[in-house]
Amino acid sequence: GAVVSQHPSWVICKSGTSVKIECRSLDFQATTMFWYRQFPKQSLMLMATSNEGSKATYEQGVEKDKFLINHASLTLSTLTVTSAHPEDSSFYICSASRGVSNQPQHFGDGTRLSIL
Amino acid sequence: QQQVKQSPQSLIVQKGGISIINCAYENTAFDYFPWYQQFPGKGPALLIAIRPDVSEKKEGRFTISFNKSAKQFSLHIMDSQPGDSATYFCAAGMKTSYDKVIFGPGTSLSVIP
């Protein structure tokens, strides 16, 4: 099956620093990648959709200046949490899609972000 | 109108029993209904999906039942096993973009020996 790799799997950093999370599709070209945020015992909340070579589309309420998304190639998208604060601590999950109408998205294993 | 409702929030089933999770939606434009399984500390994985042109789809021990008129669909896990213990999310999407779906709130399933 399709493999999506996310790195790092766990990161702890100090408040005020920026953190970059990578999402790679290892065996297919992902024209579309999605970034989700998940709090404990809650559902996945879509943060933004990124298409290769285009600016990301952010969901309502998501600060685009705080959560920078870059989708520079068909196999890599990055999410940078800028000036992170403790309330940004969460589980961040990416997914990748071929962009074909009847093909589902494939998820990475998530990144646990803890801001001290 | 974009919301997907899911129940129960949590479920405990004995090994060998049937686990049933129900979902409902409002937007009739939805025509793709996947179920995802998520283990702690992992991303969700697609389990099984159905389109509204069929009322039931079975894959191994997992069956989706779909009621278009009621705008409801459910997941049945037959012969539930401890390894099935996970969080299950139903979701709904549109034909124009199956890859973008709306997730339900999730059901935490525990299968006890």
Interface residues (C-beta under 8 A of the other chain):
Chain A: V4 Q6 T32 F34 K41 Q42 S43 L44 L46 T49 I93 S95 S97 R98 G99 S101 N102 Q103 P104 Q105 H106 F107 G108 D109 G110 R112
Chain B: P34 Y36 G41 K42 G43 P44 A45 L46 A49 F89 K95 T96 S97 Y98 D99 K100 V101 F103 G104 P105 G106 S108
